[in-house]
Amino acid sequence: MKKFFGGAVLVILLTFLLPGVCSQAADSRTIANGVYIGTVDVSGMTVSEAQAAVDSRVQQLRDRELVLEASADQSITITGADLGIAWDNRFVANQAYQLGHQGNIVQRYKALKDLEKSNQVYELKLSYNNEALQEVLGRCSESFNKEKVNFTLSRTEEGFNISDGQIGYLVDTDESANVIKNVISSEWSEDAEHIQLSVKEDKPLGSHEELAMVKDVLGTFTTSYKTSGSARSANVANGCSLLNGTTIYPGEELSVLDKITPFTEANGYFPAGSYLNGLVVESVGGGICQVSTTLYNAVLLAELEVTERHNHSMIVNYVSPSADAAIAESGGKNFRFVNNTEHPIYIDGYTTPDKHITFTVYGVETRPASHQVSYESEVLETIPASADDFRFDGSQGVGYVGVQSAHVGYKAQLWKVVKEDGVVTEKTVVNSSTYKMVPRIVTIGTAGADDGAMAQLNTAVATGDVNTVKAVAGAILGARQAAGTENAAAANQAAQDAVNAANAQLAAQAAAAQAAAAQAEAPSEDLESVNSNG
């Protein structure tokens, strides 16, 4: 009873002696005076009113402009909304309300008295959208980045010329992101309207002294394209020119595909023959593989590190098996290599009027004069072409007969042979290649052919003889062209004669096959002799 009585007396005394306390917290549903959320004074507000007031402040920050600067004359202006600014700790309004409303009467009294001496400021935490921040930084990089220009070489008849490099500038997106995040966390103080982004220098590679040392031939190789038509020849020359003059620093990788694409007429290419799924088809840039192949062999002789190489689907005739390097943008075939020397290298490429292409790799020769490297192609297996493949083509008119040459299939490998003072010290396999066997493909036009013509063409195809197919197709076309003229009868007779010849050929083939079968079934005299003596 004494304890209860004492507590009651304390409450009565506090009530009469401290009237300010009661008046200060007269409305128990509102936040006490002297309470802030961030810079927002929420004194005397309900929780919902405080949240609305802070929402209004956050919207101001979303609308506020912020200037991101890379230099004095390079900047972009964004808003908080561009960063996806949002209020991250809405629960703090409830915490603000609890001050002076939570605990026993003494604790509440103490909290309110403390507010008379100093304000209570709760942190306003802002969040951002990381994707939005990265998008903003991407815009900064796109606007402010300046690519470095390395020191480069160019070769003339008089020798090498050296071009100066230029320093580049790059926005450090990680560090710049931290700067922006710090501004957000400080609720964008008034002095934070301009933010200096972190920009770093990107120094160019090389120097006059370093490039002046590049003068030695590390490897050179030449191939011929004398049998190529004008379009393919132009593609070879164009691809060569795009690679010519390339300076590659130690450790750098060259992607040939990146240097010579896109394969478009705007980039200097023409439609020419190329391999596709066992067929020779017209494609823009046809012949470009001879460029990559020639460079590949020069790179091998320079003993650079090849990081990607693919063989053709079918054998090519300008290098030995396994010495080729195919390029196919849509097929994912590329030729890539790394400068694994300690000095820069220079790629020199040129074509000649007599249709030869040469690539030479220049650098600083560190291999001893006694060191010699060569490459040997070894054919492991040969797959002869199978019987001719006859195909009807409804996109070509009757009379058309196209022939694609057969390709023998191969399995091969390329050996690297190293000699020191003329003695072989190393012999290793560089690559292995498999080339498809493709039969001779005979394409026969059928557009406009009636049932009779199709029967005649089928008869010709059944002989398996290309000349017979050409004769029948040509005769059918001749008869059609002569229809209604005085030559029609002779043309029709010629067509019939061609078909009759095809039928006779089929009959002869059948008779020969039957005779061969009969001979195979007849017992051998030697076998009878063995049996009789057994």
ABEGO torsion letter per residue (X at the ends): XAAAAAAAAAAAAAAAABAAAAAAAABAABBBBGBBBEABBABGBBAAAAAAAAAAAAAAAAABBBBBBABAABBBBBBAAAAGBBBABAAAAAAAAABGABEBAAAAAAAAAAAAABBBBBBBBBBBBAAAAAAAAAAAAAAABBBBBBBBBBBBAAEBBBBBBBBBBBBBAAAAAAAAAAAAAAGGBAAAABBBBBBBBBBBBEBAAAAAABABBABBBBBBAAABBAAAAAAAAAAAAAABGBBBBBGBBBBAAAAAOBBBAAAGBBBBBBBBGGBBBBBBGBGAAAAAAAAAAAAAAAGBBBABBBBBABBBAABBBGABBBBBAAAGBBBBBBBABABBBBBBBBBBAAGBBBBBBBBBBABBAABBBBBBBBBABBBBBBBBBBBBBAABBBGBBBBBBBBBBBBBBBBBBBBBGGBBABBBBABBBBBBBBBBBBBBBABGBBAAAAAAAAAAAAAGBAAAAAAAAAAAAAAAAABGBAAAAAAAAAAAAAAAAAAAAAAAAAAAAAAAAAAAABBBAAAAAAAAAX
